[in-house]
Amino acid sequence: MSDLREATTIPGRHGLPAPVHQRMAQTCTPALSAGVIDDFEVAWVRGFGTLAAGAEPATAKTTFQVGSISKPVFALAVMKLAEAGLVDLDTDVNDYLTSWRCPASDGWQPRITLRQLMSHSAGTTVHGFPGYPASGPWPTVPQILRGVPPANTQPVVVDILPGTQFRYSGGGTTIAQQVVVDVTGTPFPDLMRELILDPVGMTDSTYEQPAPSALANRIARGHPLNGTEIDGGYHVYPEMAAAGLWSTAGDLALLGVEIMRALRGDASKLGLAPDTVSSMFRPQLQGQEPGQDFVGLGWFCAGKEESFRFFHEGWDHGYVATMLMLPAIGKGAVVMLNSNQGWMLREEITAAMGREYGWPALKDVPVISDVLPAVVYDGTYQSANGKIAVSRDGSRLLVAFAGQQPLPLYPAAAGDFVATAINLRLRFSDGDAARPSELTVVTGSKTESFKRTD
């Protein structure tokens, strides 16, 4: 991989192409593994770098912690249990739980479901988990849910109305983990091996925490920052469904292939009906629509038609990963690293793969035009926070913010105007197309509305 382009905050602008080993060195990333899916087949899997400084080379068999990619893999297992009639996605989880129960508050008992837990809409707390030193001690899952020692996170509770909004919650996934263990009576790693890992052929993957001795010589040891290795090599995650999967790029690529085959009705080792699989990639909250960004069951989803994709990213202490699939065209990628400092390489690598394998555009990159429409954009616009002045300058506009030099803006294909100096977009609107009286300014994550005053 020699065409990694460092992203900037300005849409469409990137750094110069660089080889993967150069970007790994710049981001203190000892090991990296990547896999590509093309035409519903695993095209290749490779390892780069070394397991740690001065250690053995990384290979296609090198194992990484994949962080929150553990969640959608777990969601597939829940769907198998639902197909078998062992659980119902819309039943109150307290009907299943025996070792812990979702607590009441001020006399109010929340009702939450597996569907809500897998779509992060149950209103549960605790975003994520830091893990525990390899030397221990390690809490049980009920101790984690109660937030009692040796757990290092707060209790998992419901503090917003279930089923009304998205809020990412590893705590909610941990409740779902306890549900399936209480229902089946099977240790969680064994259950996941039986339901997903073995059927798919993920022979280099496990939810065991700590990692089994069979993996000891193949683990890429974790590095949070500056190339410093974690004591003991990695943290332990009893929150296995939320963050505890060990895997390889090849195994996750195999899983992606089987999901995409199931979606189009082909024979799949997943053993799930196509309708069951497709139901995981539908909006779960009222008001969400296909084509928009939404969370399905376990997976994040975006785009439509050929650009529709399901994906998830992962972040454990010392590890990052990404898994992205385009089921309409049978393409995808898996990237995993043993450095938190190398988090940006995930997108750089998947973008390079997309260029190489002809993926459709996954991001809205504005196309700049050299023709300025014959519209009266010039004028002064006012918001609650101040004024801006817009003027014409040949085939572009200039916008002047208080205390700043005028910024050049260029017409984009969609009728917006974009800056190339900073991350800034202007959108003019109103019933009068020849002389708009309203203006929306989008810069970074801030959106502000202005009205014409002249």
Secondary structure as GFF3:
##gff-version 3
##sequence-region A 1 454
A	DSSP	beta_strand	4	7	.	.	.	ID=ss1
A	DSSP	beta_strand	14	18	.	.	.	ID=ss2
A	DSSP	alpha_helix	20	26	.	.	.	ID=ss3
A	DSSP	beta_strand	31	38	.	.	.	ID=ss4
A	DSSP	beta_strand	41	49	.	.	.	ID=ss5
A	DSSP	beta_strand	64	65	.	.	.	ID=ss6
A	DSSP	three_ten_helix	67	69	.	.	.	ID=ss7
A	DSSP	alpha_helix	70	83	.	.	.	ID=ss8
A	DSSP	three_ten_helix	93	95	.	.	.	ID=ss9
A	DSSP	alpha_helix	114	118	.	.	.	ID=ss10
A	DSSP	alpha_helix	141	146	.	.	.	ID=ss11
A	DSSP	alpha_helix	170	184	.	.	.	ID=ss12
A	DSSP	alpha_helix	188	192	.	.	.	ID=ss13
A	DSSP	pi_helix	193	197	.	.	.	ID=ss14
A	DSSP	alpha_helix	198	200	.	.	.	ID=ss15
A	DSSP	three_ten_helix	213	218	.	.	.	ID=ss16
A	DSSP	alpha_helix	240	243	.	.	.	ID=ss17
A	DSSP	beta_strand	246	247	.	.	.	ID=ss18
A	DSSP	alpha_helix	249	263	.	.	.	ID=ss19
A	DSSP	alpha_helix	274	279	.	.	.	ID=ss20
A	DSSP	beta_strand	291	295	.	.	.	ID=ss21
A	DSSP	beta_strand	300	303	.	.	.	ID=ss22
A	DSSP	three_ten_helix	305	307	.	.	.	ID=ss23
A	DSSP	beta_strand	309	316	.	.	.	ID=ss24
A	DSSP	beta_strand	319	326	.	.	.	ID=ss25
A	DSSP	beta_strand	331	337	.	.	.	ID=ss26
A	DSSP	three_ten_helix	340	342	.	.	.	ID=ss27
A	DSSP	alpha_helix	345	357	.	.	.	ID=ss28
A	DSSP	beta_strand	379	383	.	.	.	ID=ss29
A	DSSP	beta_strand	386	393	.	.	.	ID=ss30
A	DSSP	beta_strand	396	401	.	.	.	ID=ss31
A	DSSP	beta_strand	407	411	.	.	.	ID=ss32
A	DSSP	beta_strand	417	418	.	.	.	ID=ss33
A	DSSP	beta_strand	424	429	.	.	.	ID=ss34
A	DSSP	beta_strand	438	443	.	.	.	ID=ss35
A	DSSP	beta_strand	446	452	.	.	.	ID=ss36
###
